[in-house]
């Protein structure tokens, strides 16, 4: 990922997030960069590069943000159901 420009990286990240509906954390893991870098690329840099793409990725990020409490609750539920099975 280091051989491409910041602008190219921002576009690739945005396209990946839109296509996969993945989270910032998931995209960071997939591309081997920090969550902060992903967030800065798609939230701040992309608006200057490709406004349409930036608005599309914003919709996905807003949807993920609205659903994160559900994912967190499911993770907690799984954690404790696994603990009780082992006991």
TIDRENLUM-160133 format. One line per field, with one value per residue (C-alpha): residue number from 1; residue in three letters; x, y, z. Coordinates in nm, 3 decimals. Example, Ala and Ser with C-alpha at 12.3 -4.5 7.8 and 13.67 -1.06 7.14 Angstrom:
REM TIDRENLUM-160133
seq: c(1 2)
type: c(ALA SER)
x: c(1.230 1.367)
y: c(-0.450 -0.106)
z: c(0.780 0.714)
This chain:
REM TIDRENLUM-160133
seq: c(1 2 3 4 5 6 7 8 9 10 11 12 13 14 15 16 17 18 19 20 21 22 23 24 25 26 27 28 29 30 31 32 33 34 35 36 37 38 39 40 41 42 43 44 45 46 47 48 49 50 51 52 53 54 55 56 57 58 59 60 61 62 63 64 65 66 67 68 69 70 71 72 73 74 75 76 77 78 79 80 81 82 83 84 85 86 87)
type: c(UNK UNK UNK UNK UNK UNK UNK UNK UNK UNK UNK UNK UNK UNK UNK UNK UNK UNK UNK UNK UNK UNK UNK UNK UNK UNK UNK UNK UNK UNK UNK UNK UNK UNK UNK UNK UNK UNK UNK UNK UNK UNK UNK UNK UNK UNK UNK UNK UNK UNK UNK UNK UNK UNK UNK UNK UNK UNK UNK UNK UNK UNK UNK UNK UNK UNK UNK UNK UNK UNK UNK UNK UNK UNK UNK UNK UNK UNK UNK UNK UNK UNK UNK UNK UNK UNK UNK)
x: c(0.000 0.301 0.373 0.054 -0.026 -0.245 -0.514 -0.517 -0.527 -0.823 -1.016 -0.932 -1.038 -1.365 -1.443 -1.366 -1.588 -1.875 -1.852 -1.810 -2.006 -1.712 -1.624 -1.328 -1.168 -1.224 -1.082 -0.779 -0.711 -0.761 -0.523 -0.271 -0.299 -0.433 -0.798 -0.698 -0.548 -0.857 -1.085 -0.879 -0.857 -1.229 -1.360 -1.125 -0.906 -1.161 -1.399 -1.128 -1.052 -1.394 -1.698 -1.948 -1.745 -1.699 -2.076 -2.133 -1.878 -2.024 -2.360 -2.198 -2.001 -2.314 -2.502 -2.217 -2.215 -2.589 -2.552 -2.241 -2.432 -2.604 -2.273 -2.129 -2.425 -2.396 -2.024 -2.094 -2.371 -2.141 -1.862 -2.076 -2.259 -1.918 -1.802 -2.109 -2.072 -1.714 -1.812)
y: c(0.000 0.229 0.253 0.446 0.810 0.930 1.029 0.684 0.522 0.735 0.636 0.266 0.273 0.444 0.199 -0.094 0.040 0.111 -0.229 -0.437 -0.219 -0.279 -0.063 0.171 -0.089 -0.364 -0.154 -0.065 -0.432 -0.526 -0.254 -0.283 0.079 0.249 0.331 0.697 0.694 0.530 0.777 1.078 0.953 0.891 1.175 1.464 1.398 1.231 1.529 1.728 1.442 1.303 1.462 1.207 0.914 1.093 1.134 0.766 0.645 0.885 0.706 0.369 0.505 0.666 0.337 0.150 0.404 0.366 -0.013 -0.038 -0.071 -0.377 -0.535 -0.462 -0.621 -0.930 -0.959 -0.938 -1.195 -1.436 -1.381 -1.471 -1.759 -1.915 -1.871 -2.048 -2.337 -2.396 -2.401)
z: c(0.000 0.045 -0.328 -0.411 -0.347 -0.061 -0.309 -0.469 -0.125 -0.020 -0.333 -0.293 0.072 -0.014 -0.292 -0.062 0.218 -0.023 -0.196 0.121 0.367 0.599 0.898 0.934 1.160 0.903 0.621 0.831 0.898 0.531 0.404 0.689 0.803 1.116 1.179 1.210 0.862 0.711 0.885 0.778 0.419 0.373 0.591 0.518 0.216 -0.009 -0.015 -0.199 -0.438 -0.530 -0.366 -0.498 -0.366 -0.033 0.006 -0.077 0.176 0.436 0.401 0.471 0.767 0.913 0.875 1.047 1.328 1.379 1.399 1.615 1.942 1.796 1.690 2.033 2.204 1.984 2.060 2.434 2.406 2.221 2.471 2.768 2.599 2.516 2.878 3.014 2.770 2.885 3.254)
